[in-house]
Amino acid sequence: MKAYFFIILISVIGFSSFTPKEKNKNLTQKEQSTIDRDSVIVFAKKYLGTPYLYASSNPQKGFDCSGFVNYVFGNFGMTLPRSSSSYKNLGTALKPEDFKVGDILVFYGYKDKTVIGHLGIICKADGMHSKFIHASSGKAQQVTITALDTEHYTNRFYKCIDVISK
């Protein structure tokens, strides 16, 4: 009886110790395209308040913007670029009326409007009035939610891309 209980206990503990990342590690391309957009945002929101840390994608230490995007989508088995500059030629720009939750916003740097310098994930889709979650190096210095229609981000907006639908 004790051995039987121990085997059941190990099975339960072993099963519950899998993280979503481990469960989704080997998704096929077809399975990836069925990722629930709201689940991406629920997962991303777990990291609200995580400190900004340049060149980091470690939730225990902090995130930079591309590290955060990379980490969030990586949890769902998707491999995205680790550097914000790599998003300049990635995907096709969407029209504001086509923005969806889970799409990635791409911004120029705040000093140089020729270089990509920031990324965020749309968490409330409403065209150019959308809200996005991102690791901010600005005043917030943490993962936060910001309105796209603030002057700071509207002036830097480059494009929005869909990385979930294939």
DALIN-V483419 format. One record per backbone hydrogen bond with DSSP energy under -1.0 kcal/mol. CO is the residue of the C=O (numbers start at 1). NH is the residue of the N-H. E is the energy in kcal/mol with one decimal. If there is no record, write none. Layout:
# DALIN-V483419
co=(CO CO)
nh=(NH NH)
e=(E E)
This chain:
# DALIN-V483419
co=(1 2 3 4 5 6 7 8 9 10 11 12 13 15 19 20 24 28 29 31 32 36 37 38 39 40 41 43 44 45 47 50 51 53 56 58 58 62 63 64 65 66 67 68 69 70 71 73 73 74 83 84 85 95 96 100 103 104 105 106 106 107 107 112 112 115 118 120 121 122 124 126 127 130 131 131 132 133 134 141 142 143 144 146 147 150 151 153 156 159 160 161)
nh=(5 6 7 8 9 10 11 12 13 14 15 16 17 18 23 24 27 32 33 34 35 40 41 42 43 44 45 46 47 48 50 143 63 56 64 61 62 58 53 68 69 70 71 72 73 74 75 76 78 77 86 87 88 98 99 103 122 161 120 158 159 117 118 109 115 109 107 105 133 102 131 129 130 148 123 124 146 121 144 52 136 49 134 132 150 154 155 157 108 106 94 104)
e=(-2.4 -2.4 -2.2 -2.1 -2.7 -2.6 -2.3 -2.5 -2.8 -3.2 -2.4 -2.4 -1.1 -1.2 -2.1 -2.1 -1.5 -2.4 -1.5 -1.4 -1.7 -1.4 -1.5 -2.6 -2.4 -2.5 -2.7 -1.2 -1.9 -1.6 -2.4 -2.2 -2.0 -1.4 -2.2 -1.2 -3.6 -1.2 -2.2 -2.4 -2.1 -2.6 -2.3 -2.8 -2.3 -2.0 -1.5 -1.2 -2.1 -1.9 -1.3 -1.8 -1.4 -2.6 -1.4 -2.2 -2.9 -2.7 -1.7 -2.7 -1.7 -2.5 -1.6 -1.0 -1.1 -2.6 -2.8 -2.7 -2.8 -2.8 -2.2 -2.5 -1.6 -3.2 -2.5 -1.7 -2.7 -2.6 -2.7 -1.9 -2.4 -2.7 -2.3 -2.8 -1.3 -2.8 -2.3 -1.1 -3.3 -3.3 -2.4 -2.9)
